[in-house]
Amino acid sequence: MVTVMLMVMAMAMVMLMLILILMVMALSTLICHHCGMDMPSENVLLAYFAERSKKVKPSTLWAVYSMLKSTLNAKENVDIKKFTKLVPYLKKLSVGHNPKKSKVLTREEVNQFIREADDEIYLMAKVVLILGISGACRREELTKMSVDDIEDKGSILIVKVPDTKTNIQRIFTVSNLDYIDIYRKYVALRPSYASSRRLFLKYQNKRCINQVVGINSIGGMPSLIAKYLKLPNSDAYTGHCFRRTSATLLANAGGDICSLKRHGVWKSSTVAEGYVEYSVNNKIEISNKILDCEISGSHGITSTSKISSVSTPKTPISRAEPELSGLGINIGTAEATAIELASIAEEVTENMKTAEHVMKFMSPI
């Protein structure tokens, strides 16, 4: 009885607080209209963001800006995109800010976990890892994924992600036979009496039970994997780790920005590039190309080519000698000039080949 009374009192307090908030909002609107003020003005928003910037990060300010833009446009018919000072002010606050991002797994670490981790404990984590990296999935997409979204074709898995953040259906495949076997092993343990069609059910004691896995458990899988691999700062591997790892592995494998955007369904190239982690291998490859170009340039373009002998075909000038002499042209001088022009042409050709070789190395940079 006491518990029921406490619950009723708590609900009454919540309702009272909501009523007070609505009254304050209505009162502020009436005051603004009475004083002839716009609701809200650009100066009011600037002051609001200036105060919030003392407590939160610039990334949070941009999230608040997006929410205010939608809310004020719907409720007050105010388009804050027309405020010319607001966006530049937020950009200025973002200068020098280094956003905190999830750490990524390397290809070797992924393969090590798949190969060495015990299936009796980490079978579900392996399936989450395989699907998360193969499809650059967010944690909410993995949580809502159902058994009906995956089609087993024998040598390939076709996975559909219908419920995405951008409301665009995404399809990806898993073609590694070892990974497919791990997926089949997990699905085979699914109870026949399962009340939910969601793919991930709680795995314990070598079997799945009739309890769905929540979004926080899915989001904690990267940290669990990092702890098993004994990676430093395992808590930095957040729920976004699978998506960032997938984009990084694709970029390191030579995928261009177009394939990267299609893979993660990103509209902006800037956003897609933001998911690509710093790669030492790529930097080493670029460094080698630059050094090769410099060596080639020092031996080709910047050096002076010395031609010891030039072989030019002998042209039968004796037949044309009378006509050329009649025109006042010295045969010996003309022949020497022709040989000199041929040597210059040959030198230019060699330099052009060297320049073409250098440009071939510089074009990927």
Secondary structure as GFF3:
##gff-version 3
##sequence-region A 1 365
A	DSSP	alpha_helix	2	34	.	.	.	ID=ss1
A	DSSP	alpha_helix	42	52	.	.	.	ID=ss2
A	DSSP	alpha_helix	58	75	.	.	.	ID=ss3
A	DSSP	three_ten_helix	80	82	.	.	.	ID=ss4
A	DSSP	alpha_helix	86	94	.	.	.	ID=ss5
A	DSSP	alpha_helix	107	116	.	.	.	ID=ss6
A	DSSP	alpha_helix	119	134	.	.	.	ID=ss7
A	DSSP	alpha_helix	139	144	.	.	.	ID=ss8
A	DSSP	three_ten_helix	147	149	.	.	.	ID=ss9
A	DSSP	beta_strand	150	152	.	.	.	ID=ss10
A	DSSP	beta_strand	157	161	.	.	.	ID=ss11
A	DSSP	beta_strand	170	174	.	.	.	ID=ss12
A	DSSP	alpha_helix	177	188	.	.	.	ID=ss13
A	DSSP	beta_strand	201	204	.	.	.	ID=ss14
A	DSSP	beta_strand	207	212	.	.	.	ID=ss15
A	DSSP	alpha_helix	215	219	.	.	.	ID=ss16
A	DSSP	alpha_helix	221	228	.	.	.	ID=ss17
A	DSSP	three_ten_helix	234	236	.	.	.	ID=ss18
A	DSSP	alpha_helix	241	252	.	.	.	ID=ss19
A	DSSP	alpha_helix	257	264	.	.	.	ID=ss20
A	DSSP	alpha_helix	269	274	.	.	.	ID=ss21
A	DSSP	alpha_helix	280	299	.	.	.	ID=ss22
A	DSSP	alpha_helix	321	326	.	.	.	ID=ss23
A	DSSP	alpha_helix	331	362	.	.	.	ID=ss24
###
